[in-house]
Amino acid sequence: MEQGALQFDGWTVNRVSGEISRDGHMSRLPQQLLRILIELTDRAGEVVTREQLVKALWPQGVVDFDNGLNVAVRKLRVALDDVGDTPRYVETLPRVGYRFIGKLGTAAPPAIESTPASSVGGKWLLLALAVVTLTAGVGIFWFSQRSAARTSHIPSARAQELYVEGMHQRSRRDVDATALALARLEEAIKEDPEYAEAWAGYSRTLTSAVVRQLTTPAEGLPTARAAAERALRLDPAVADAHVTLLHIHMDFDKDFAAATRDLEKARRLGLNTASFWHYSAMWHAQQGRIEEGLADMRRARALEPMTLLLSSNYALILFNARRYDEAIALMAPIVEANPGFDTGRSVLARALTATGRFDEALAQLQARKEVGAWQGDLGVLYAKMGRREDALGEIARLDALQSHGFGESYELATIRATLGELDPACELLARALTDGSFLVNWMRLDPRMDPLRGRKCFTDVEKKLYGD
């Protein structure tokens, strides 16, 4: 197999390191996506069966390679900006396989690859000369080439298998497989400590566990943060690590300034993943920029239309924009088709509650098996229904959760505010900035905060949170 570069439609891909560039922008394909692309381009115009790709990607097999292959091919298309209705490069033949339909060209191996390994000084001299010849983007080019030299690590086959299985387990909705996902990712890291994507996946899975209240912020976040930072030291371009740090800074640290810097860095790197557009959407929407948030979430959903969380968070933005009927119209059929999607039930229940459809909202909330961050919704509903004792019972339950290290001040504030207990609600809202309350970032728009809107306590917290 040739060890140089392949080229098509302006793309240049290094077959060894996975470096991929077009129009002056450089990034790096994960090894799994690179292996798919090589298998397809080596047989350009021919059908490569799913079985052939599975054999190439998972020599020893994994539990659900079908789902893993679907995800991997979708990510490859995203990386190649091949996500329209009509494919330009990778054609799918349902239940059969895939075919590369782009026109291959030729490209000489990059100079940095052809320089003898013993001539270290010569390598950097050639690199410096290349930089000098550029008329724009000098700093970015230097950084990308230095990064490429550091990130040519190819994970072992066993580590890749463990990583794929871990990420598959993380995405399951039929059962809670978080512990198994973390175990597989830990094994991948142990197998290959230089595997940046495994560190990033581990970090992302841990932050998800904190959101779902499977572990406390104090237990999960320090490790998640350290893992994301380790991933970026190994590979400054790994997308999941950038997105996870954005998530941590915005949703847990309540530091929108740091999140803004994360977002700008990700944009400079040219990240075009569903998770990037997802958190960009949340960043916009939580600050009140509804249309920008919806636009970014639409981009995320177009890239990963089967990811249910993207749809529920699109509906969450609609709810906070008080477009309740649209949120209901979106989520009702999704929940019906996916009865185990508890986050979707929570968003749907909020919209039903806001429109006075209390019995339907109650049915959705009582059907949940996992409540996660949505702890205040039942108490708010009881308060709106006039069931004060039941609402107070929810407050007692959340107080107990709070005592075990989960941040519930914001959810408690929404219940107290709905009950008309505004002074206690103000105290809880102020506390929500520091106790790990997850959903306080929505306070600027959240209809449940209407009883406090305009009060000094509300404006004080708003200024501290958003920095304006």
N, C-alpha and C positions, 0 to 999 in steps of 0.2 A: 504494500500500500504506500502510495506517495506520501512523503512527510512534509510537503510544502504547504501550499495554500490552494483553496478552490475559490472560484469567482463566478458570480452570476448576478445580472441586473444591478451592477454597482456594488454588490456586497463582496467583501473579501474576508475569507474565513481561514484562520490558521488551523490546520488539521491536528496539530499536536496540543497547543495551549488553549484552543477555543477562542482566541481573540477574534473579534468580529468588528468590521468597520464599514462605514458607508458615509459618504458626504462629509468626511472629516471627523465623524463621531465614532469613538471606539468603546467597546464594552467586551464582555467575555461570556461566552456560552458555558453554562454548567456542563460538566463532562457527559452527563446522561443525554442532554439535548444534542451535544456535539456528536455523540455516537449515533443517534437517530439520523441526524443530517448526513453524516458520512455514509451510513447504510443506504440511504435513499439516493444520494447523489452518485455513489459508486454504481448504482443501477438505474440511473436517470432514464425516465421513460418507461421503465418496467414496474410492474406491481410487486411491491415487497410485502409479503403477507404479515399479518399480525404475529403468527407463530415465529417467523424469521426474526422479527424485531424483538420479541420476547426472549428468544434464545440469545440474541446479541446483548440485550440489556440485563437480563436476569438469568445468567447461566445456571444457577441453582434453584431458581424459582422463588416466588414469594406467594403470600396468601391470596392477594388480589391483584395479579399483574395486569388484568384487563383495565381496571380503573387507573392503575399507575401509568399504563401506556397512554390512555386517553388524556390524562392530565399532562403527561410529558409532551405529547404531540401538540396539545393546545398551547403549552408554554413556548414551544419552538415557534409556532405560528406567531405568537405575540412578539417574540424576539425579532422575527423577520418582518414584522408589520404586515402579516398576511392574514388579516382577521376579517376581511370583507365577505360578502355573500359568495363571490366567485373567487376561488383560490388562484393565486399567482404562482405559487411554488409547490405546496404540498396538497395533493388531491386525496380525498378520502374515498375509499370504496367500501361502503358499509358492510361490516361483518367479514370483510375480506382482507383489507390492508390499506396501504398508502402508496402513492406514486409521486415522484418528483417531476414536475412538469415545467420547471424553469429552464432557461437556456444557459447551459454552462459555458464559461469562458476559460481563459487561462490567466494565471497571475504568477509572477516570479515570487519566490519566497522572500519575505521581508529581510532587509539587510541585517537586522539584529539577530535573525535566526542563522544567517550564513556566516557570521563572524566566528572564527575559531574560538572555542571556549577558553583556550589558554591566553588569548589576547584580550584580557579584560580592559586594558587601557584603550585598545583599538575599538572595542565595542562602544565604550562611552564617547570616544571621539566621533565615531560615525553618528551616534545619536545626537551629539551636540551640534554637528554640522547640519543634520536634518532639521533640528529645531531652528537654527539660524535662518534657514531658507524659507521658513513660513512667514507670511505677512500678517497673520492673525492667529489668535488662539495659542500663542507660544507657551504660556504657562500650563494650559490644559494638556497640550501635546506632551510636554516634558513629564507631567504627572502621570499621564496614561502610560507612557512608555516605561517609566520607572515602576509603575504598578504592575504592568504586564510582566516585567522581569521578575517580580516578586511572587506572582500568582499563577505560575505555570504548573503548580502542583496538581497531579492527577490522583484522585482518591483511589484506594484499592477497590477491587470489585466487591469484596465482602462489605466494606464500609458503605458503598453505594447501595447495595441491597438493603442494608439495615436502615439507611436514610430514607429510601423510598417507602419501605414498610412503615417506618415511624410516621412519615407525613401522611400516608394513607390512613393509618389508625387515627391520627389527629382529625382527619376530615370526616370520620364516620358519624352518622346521625342515628343509626339503629341502636347503638349501645354507647355508653360512656367508655371510650378506650383511651382516655388521656394518660392514665398510668402506663399502659402498654406503649403508647406513642413515646412518652418520655424515656421509658426503658430502652426502646430500640434506638432512639437518638443518642442516648448515653453510650450504648454499645458501639454505635458508629464512631463516636468521638474517641472512645477507648481504642477501637480498632485503628483509627487514623486521626491522631490529634491535630493534624494540619488541615483537616477537612472543614473549610470555612462555612460551606452551606449547612453542614450538620450542626455546627455551633449556632448558626443563625436560626435554623429550624427548631433547635432546642429552646432558644430564647423566645421565639414566637409562641411555641407551645406552652411555655411557662406563663407568659403574660396572658394567654387565653385562659389558663387555669385560674389565674387571679381574678380576671373579669367574671368568670363563672362561679367564683367563690368556692372553688375546690381547694384552694389554699389561700392563706392570708397575704396581704401585700408585704408585710414584714418578712414572711417566709419566702415568697416567690420572687419579688422584684429585684433584690440585690443580685441574686444568681442570674436572673434573666438579663439584667443590664450588663453584668460582667461577660456573659456569653456573647451578647451582641457586639460588645466592644472587642472581644477576642476575635470574632469573625471578621471584623473590619481590619484588624491588624494583619490578619492572614490574607485578606482580599478586600481592598478598599472599595470594590465595585459590587459586592454581593448585595443584591436588592433587599432580601428579607431582613438583613441586619439594619440597614438604613431605615426601613419602614418600622421595624420594632422600636428603635430608639425614638423615632417620631411619635409613635404610639405612647411610649413611656413618658416622654417629656410632656406631651399634651394631656393625656388622660390620667396619669398618676401623679406626676410632679406638679401639674397645673402651671406649667411654665410655657406660655404661648410664645414667648420670645425665642426660647431654645427650639421649640417645635417649628417655628418659622425658619430658623437657620437650617434645621434638618430638611425641611421641605425644599428650600432653595438649593441645598447641596444635591438632593436627589434629582431635582430638575436639571441642574448643570450636568449631572452624570447621564442624563437622558433616560431615566428609568421609565419604562412603559409597561408596568405590571398592574394587574387588577388591585393588588394590595396597596400599591402606591396611590392609584387614583381613588381608592376607597378612603384612605386616611387624608388625602388632600380634600376630598369631599367633606369629611367630618370637620376638618380644620376650618374650611369656609363656613359651613352651616352653623357650627357652634358659636361662631362670632356674629352670626346674623346674616351672612351672605348666602341667602337661600338659593338663588338661581345658579350661582357658581357651584354651590354644593351639589345641587341636583344634576348639573351638567357633568361634573366629575364622576358622580356615582353612575350616571348613564354610561360613561366610558368604561368604568370598572365592570359593570354588568355586561357590556358588549364583549369584553375580553373573557369573562368567565360567567356565562349566562346560567350555569348550573349551580353556582355557589349561592346557597339560600341566604346567607348572612348579608350579601350585598343587596338583595331585594328587601329584606326586613329593615336594613338601615336606610334604604331609599324611602321606604314607608315611614320610618322614624322622622326623617327630615320633613316629609309631607305633614306628619302629625304636628311637629313643632311649628310648621308654617300655617297651622290651623286649616289645612286642606284635608279634613277628616274623611270626606266621602271618597277622595282619591286613594287615601291610605287603606280604607276598608276594601275598595274595589281591587286593589293590588293584592292585599294579604289574604283575604278570605279564601280565594281558590288555591293559593299556595299552601295555606294551613290545612285545607281539606285534603289536598293531595299528599301532604307530608305531615301526618298527625303527630309525629315525634318532634316537630320543629317548635320547641318551646319558646324560643326568642320571638318567632313569628307570632305565636299566640299572645305574647305580652304586648307587642306593638299593636296588634289588632284589637286587643282588649282596651288599650288606651284610647284608640280612636272611637270604639263603640261607647266607652264611658263618656267621652266628650260630646257625643251626639245623643246622650240620654238613653241609649239602648243597654240599660244596666243588666238585665237578665242575661243577654247574650254575652256581655263582657264577663260576667261572673262565671258563665259556663266555660269560657276560654281560660280564665285564670285557674279555675279548679281542675282543669284537664292537664295542667302542666305537671311534669315530673321533676323538672329542674327549673328553679326560679332565677338563679344566678344574680345578676346585678339589679334585677327588676323587683326588688323586695317591697317597695312602697305601694305598688299598684292596687293590691287587694285592700289595703287600709284606706286609700283614697276613694276607692269604689264604695266601700262600706260607709264612709263619711258622706258621700253624695247620696247614698240610698237612705240616709237617716239612721243607719244602724251603728249608733255611737259606741255601744259596748263592744261590738265586734271590731270597730276601728281601734279602740283602746287595746283590745287584745292583740291586734297586729303591732301596735306600738310596743307592747311588752315583749313580743317575740323579737322585734328588731333591736330592742335594748339588750336582749340576751345575746344576739349575734354580735352587737357592738362590743360587748364585754369579752368576746372571744377573738377580737382583733380584726373584725370586718368593719369597714367604714360605712355606716348607715345614717349619718347625720342628715344628709340631703334627703333621703327617702323619708326619714322621720319628719323633716321640715315640711315636706309636701302633705303629709297626713295632718299634721298640726295646723297648717295653713288652711286646708280644706275644712277642718273642724271649726275654724274661726279663732283658733288660739294663736294669735299673731306674735305676741312677745316671745313665747317659747319657740315658735317657728323661726323668728329672727335669730335667736341664740344658736339654734341648730344649723341654720344656713351659714353663719359665720364659722362654725366649727367644721363644716363640710370641706373647707379649703385645706385642712391639715390632717383630717382623720382617714384619708383614703377613699372618701365617697367618690364613686366612679362617675355618676351621671350629673354631677353639679355643673359640668361644662355646658349643659344645655339650659342653664338658668335664665339666660338672656331671652330665650324664646319660649321656654316651657310654659304651656297654659296653666299647669298646676301651681305655678308661682304667682298667678295673677293677684291673689289676695295680698301679697307682699309688695307688688310692683308699685313704685313711687315712694315707698318708705325709705328712710335713711339707711336702715340696715341693708336693704336690697342694693341700693346704689353703691354703698361702701364695698360690699362683697364683689359686685360687678366690676368696679374699678380695680380691685386687687387681682381679680382673676384674669381679666382681659388686658389690663395694663393701659387703659385709655380713659 
